[in-house]
Amino acid sequence: MPDPAPVTVVDDIEACGPRVCDDMTVEVALAVMASAHAEYLTVCDGDDQRTDLVTRVRLTALRDSPLYTDRIRLRDILAGTLPSPGARPGVLALSP
């Protein structure tokens, strides 16, 4: 009997969790993750191109922080446009 074809494992970043659009709010993203039993979401732009991954831990930490509002979208998190905890209003964080 011939050997079966070798199986190769590919680290496919596209396969990490459900694909969602970057305009999704944090609360909806957490609901999607809970229903899909996923720890990661693959975040895509308007052209359905993967832009980043986001974890449940990161979203939960943001939701539980004093910075959280129900208007924060995934693109805000990934772009690093959230204010830092001690910043004055109107001052943006330089890193997420």
N, C-alpha and C positions, 0 to 999 in steps of 0.2 A: 504494500500500500504506500503510495507516495506521501511525502511530508506535506502537510497543509501549508498554504501560503503564510509567510510570516505576518504577524500582526504588529503594526507600528502604532505607537501612541503619539498623537500629535497634541501639543499644548495649544488647543484652539480657544483663544480668548473670546471668540464669538459665541462659544457654547456655554459661557458662564451666566446662567440665569436667564430669565425672560428678557426680551428686547423691549425697551420702552423709549418713548420720545423724551427729549430733554425739557419739554415744557410741562411735564407732569409735576404735580406738587408732592412734597415730602409725604404728606399723609396718605395720598393715593398710592405712592410708590411703596410705602410700608404695607398697605392693604394688599397690593399685588404680590409682594414678597410673602406675606403670611398665607395667602390663598394658594400660592405655588410652592410653598415650603422651600423657598429659595433663600440663600444667604447673600446672593449677589444679584444685581441687575446690570444688564448691558445697556448703557445709555446711548441713544442714537440721535443724530441731528434731524432736521427737516427732510433731508435727502436719504434717510434711513442708513446713514453711514455711522459706524460705531465711533463714538468719541471718547468713552471712558467706561469704567466699571464703578459701581457704588455698592457699598456693603450695608447690610441691615444694621450692624453695630454703629456705623457712621451716621446713618439716618436717625436711629434711635437716640444717639447722643445729642444730635442737633435738636430733635423734637423736645428733648427733656431740658434743653438749655434755656437761659433767659433770652437768648437771641431769636428764638423760634417765633414765627408768625405763620398763619395758614396760607400766606401768599408766597412763601419761599418755594422756588422750583428747583428741579435738579440742575438746570443750567447755572443757577446762582451759586450752588455749592461747588460745582466743577470749575467755574470761572474764578472762584475766590473773591466774589463780590460781596460777601457777608461782612458786616462790621465785626471787628475783634471785640472781645468781651469788655475791655476797658476803654474803648475808643469813644471819642465825642461823636455826636450825630453828624452824619455827612462824611465821616472819615472811613475809607474802605480798608479792609485787611489786605495785606500784600500776599499772604499765603493762606491756603485753606486750612 
